[in-house]
């Protein structure tokens, strides 16, 4: 194999790796969302608690971090 052929081969594999990494990232995000939803469902839904500092409070689910507007 000459160097030009090797470069094309390496570029092809690098492209495939980027695509697979992107697919894996999307799958991980989806899995994290499913875990969050299952976690909240197992606790009977979101359980919001107050967070924040003086004068600037918001409510956040203690299981998944989802926020709700006041």
Helices and strands as residue ranges (DSSP letters): H 3-42, E 48-53, E 56-61, E 67-68
